[in-house]
Amino acid sequence: MSVSLRQLRAFVMIADCKSFTKAGDELFLTQSSLSGLIKEMEKQLDVKLFDRTTRQIHLSDAGERLLPHARRILDEVRLFDHETHDLKDFHQGKIRLAVSQQLAASGMPRLIQKFRTAYPSVQVTLLDCSIEEVISRVQSLDADIGIGPERTLGADILADELFESPFHAVLPATHVLADRPHIAWGELEREHVITLRGNFTQRLMDELPKELSSRLFRADYEVNFLSTALGMAQMGFGLTITLPHAKNWVDQHGLVMRPLTEPSIHRKFMCYTHKRRSPTSAMSAFLRFLKGYAKAWE
């Protein structure tokens, strides 16, 4: 038995796409070529990997059991490729960072600038992405380091806490609540609150009392990006909610931030790395720098 990497990639891609056509597009293979790879693999293994109908395709029982092993083999091959590149001098001075979009747009540019001043020979590539993509990019080795809020981890991911931030209300300096040193969540009930769609708000709603969260977060004031929420707050549509690392953005819009209390809710931000990825000297230097700098985001 000699299963090839091409067969394993085809098997995993079909399982992910649940379609020979879509998997072929991803792998730049014709449907007949892809089907041939799977038939060869099934013949070599003497098992059926997929149950096919005229409309759908599903993993067989054998396919379900073999899929995690196929993923692990492909992960090991990617890891081998990356470690090989890291042995070459030209790659030692490069770091790829996957960072959640808000932090990438607000806090990271200053950090990267300061790091490049201290380590001018190290090239830093910033990959701004959704929170969920941060971990997946580290998992797939598309990024060396991931930075983002705390999330559920895969078995191959390590997480170190960088900092913990309290939620703040963002409002015009002329607003009646702007004179307060802090604002209770309950005081927002009388205000229009501009919130972000997705996990940022959903997790916050889960942590607040149910009655309060249902009154605060209304669909007619939901937007996709913090930049939109800040622009709307600047124009007087309402208040919005963010974390301290967005202060530069808030200042640029002429707005102010006040801590939200009663209850005081915090969000943990983590540094994610691959468990089996050997850190390069550049990565080690950046991680040391990052842990010292991150306290400024609390």
Disulfide bonds with the S-S distance in Angstrom:
none
